[in-house]
Amino acid sequence: MNKWTVFGVFLICILAVKVLVAQKAVTTFGLQFKPIINTDIANNRPQFQEVGNVSFTISPKGGYSFGMLVRKGITKQFSIETSINVTQRNYNLKIDYDLINFKGNSDFRYNAYEIPVLGLIYAQLGERSYLNTAFGLSLNFLPSDWNTFGDYFEHLSVRKSWIMPSILANFGFEYRTYDKGYWYIGFSFLRPFNYITTAIVQYKGPLEQGEITAFNILGNYLTLDLRYFFNEPPENRKSKRR
């Protein structure tokens, strides 16, 4: 990631925080960890291609995302939420050459950074429990291309762009304690506006030379969201106490 990319990420973070701080009500800070779930619901199925006598398969193998959150209450039922996350997506590359009964497996991964901004709506279920739904946009930053290689193959994933906007939606349940923070569990679905990379794979084994193919990697994913928010008293109460 070059200096202009770093500067752009920093500037977006500052602007997002300023927008949140300008509002009135409750500000909460939190941490989140989101394992990526492999499921056909997110349309991240394995991709298969055959070139000559060689077959290529790329399969998603989960991953994770983690980071820090800031939530700013606008009303009792609506908040704005943003975060800074590091995401790792894992993939498996399988190459089969049936004529010589050859099977090769290797793994690769994509590392990226995400800055989402969401509108969050609450529905109170009990005295301290809430159902949350949120929808918004996420900016995904891909710092570089990725490549892997071995004795029998070469792989290069070329990013579509260094920044990729995405749609992000989530829902979940939240329990708010009086003095021990907020606990949240839910699910998120992220869908980029375009594919994130083109994975180019070449087989270099015996008998076959130069068999090459390419896959467009969508980058969709579904996550299980685990969050914890620290207690933060309402700002209007603070001002009254003063």
N, C-alpha and C positions, 0 to 999 in steps of 0.2 A: 504494500500500500504506500503510494507516494505521499509527499507532504501536502499536496492539494486535496487529496482524498481525506487525510486526517483532519485538515482544517475544515473541510465541508462537514464531516461528521460532528466535529466540535461545535461548529456554528449552529447546526440543526439542534443539537442538545441544548445549547444556551437559549435558543428561541423557544423551544418547547417548554423549558422550565419557566421562562418569563411569562409565557401565556398562562401557565398554571398558577403562578404566584399572583398574577393580577386578579384572580377570582377571589370570591369570599366563600367561607364555610370551612370545612375540615380538610386538612392536608395530611395524607398518610404516606409513609414510605415503607417499602417492603422488598422481599426477596422471592424469587421464584425458580423452580426447577421443573423442566418439562421434557419427560421422555417422549421420543417420537414413536408412534405406534404404526406398525406395518399393517395396512388394511386396504382392501379394494375400495372402500368408501372414499378414500382420499385420491383415488385414481393414480396410485403409484405402484402399479403392477410391474412385474418383470417384463423387459423388452427383449425380443428374440429376432435375430436376423441370420440368414444363411448365405454364404458367399462361396460358390464352388462346392467343395466337399467339407468346408469348415463352417461350423455354427457358432454364433456368439450370443451370449445372454448376459444382460446387466440387470441385477435385482437389487432393490432397496433393502437395506438391512438395519433400519432404525437409526438411532442417534439420540441427540439430546439438545436442549436449549436451556440456558440459565442466564440470570441477570438481575438487575435492580429495577424497581417500579416506583413511580410517583403517581398518586391518585389525588385529584382535587375535586371536592364536592361542590357542585353548583347549587343543587337543591337536595332535599332528602331522598329523592328518587333518581337523580341524575348526577353523574360525575364524568370528568375527563381523566383519562389514564394514559400514561406514556411510560416507556421503559427503554433500557439499553440491554441487549441480549447478545450473547455469543452462541452460535449454533454450529453443531457438527452433524453432518449427514453421512451415513456409511452405506457403501455399495459393494456388491460382489460381482466380479467379472468371471464368467465361465466360458471357456473355449473348448469345443469338442471336435475331434477329427476321427470319425468312425473307421476310416480305411486302415488306420494303424492303431485303433483302439486307444487314442490319446485323449486324456481329459485333464484340463488345466484350470485351476481356481486361484484367484487372487482378489485382494480387497483394495479399495481406495476410498477416500473420504473428501468431502467438501467442508471447509470452514468458512463461515460468513458472520456478518454482524447485522443486527436488526434494530430498527428504531420505529416502533409502532405508535400511533396516536388513535385512541378509541373513545367513542362515546358509550358510557356505561349506564344501564338502567337497572334499578333495584325493584324487587317485589318482596315485601316483608312477609315471611312465613310464620314467624313466632317472635317472641320478645327479643331474641338475639340472633335469630337465623334469617338469612336472606337468600333469594334466588337472583342471580345476576345474569344479564345478557349484554353483550357488547359487540360493536361493529365499527370497523374503521379501516385505515390504510397503514401499511408497513413499508418502510424503505429498507431494502435488503442490500447490503454492501458486500460484494465479492472481491476480495483483495487481489486475486491473481488467477491465472490459469493453473491447472493441476496436471501432473504427469506421473505415471508409474511405468515400470518396465521389468522384464524378466528375461530368462533364457529364450523363451518362445514367443514373446509378445512385446508390443509397445502400446501404451495408452496415453492419450493427451486429451484433456477436457478443456475446451476453449469457452470461456464465459461469453454469453450474449452481450452483456454490458457490465461495467463495474458497479452500477447501481440498478436495481430492479424493483419497481413498485409492486406491491401485492395487496390483495384483499385479505383481511384478517377478521375472523368472527370467533366468539367464544361464549360459552355459558357455563355456569357452575353454581355451587352452593357455598355460602360464607357464614361462619359463626363468629360473632363478635363478643369477646369477653370484656369485662369492665377494665381490667388492669393487666391482662396478659396477651394483648394483641388480637388480631383477626386471623382466623384460619380458613383457608379456601381450598376447595378441590373442584376441578372442572375439566373441560375439554376445549381445545382451540383447533381451528382449521385455517390453514394459510394456503392461498392460491396466487402465485405470481401472474402478472398480466401476460407473460410470455415464457417460453422455456428459458432456463437459466444457463445451461451450457450445451455444447455439442461434444459428445464423447467420441473420439476417433480411436479405433482399435485396429491394430495390424498383427496378424499371426505370422511368425517367422520360424515355424517348425520345419522338420524334414519333409521332403517331397513337395510341399506347397510353399511357395515364396511370394510374399507380397499380398496375400489376401487381406483386404482392408474394408472396413465398414464404419458407419457413424450412427450415433444415437442422439436424438434430442431429448435432454433430461428436463422434465417439467418442473420439478422442485416442489410439487404439492406435498403437504404433510398434515397429519392429525397428531395432536399431542395430548397427553394427560397432564393437566396443570396442577402443580402443588405450590401453594403460596403462603407466605406469612407476612402480615403487616404489623408494624409496630404501633402501639397506642399513641395517638396524637389528639389532645383536647381541641375542641372547636376554637378557632381564632377569635370569634366574637366573645366567647367566655373569657379568654385571656384579657381582652381589652377592658371588659367590665371589672375584672379583678384589679386592674391597674387604677 
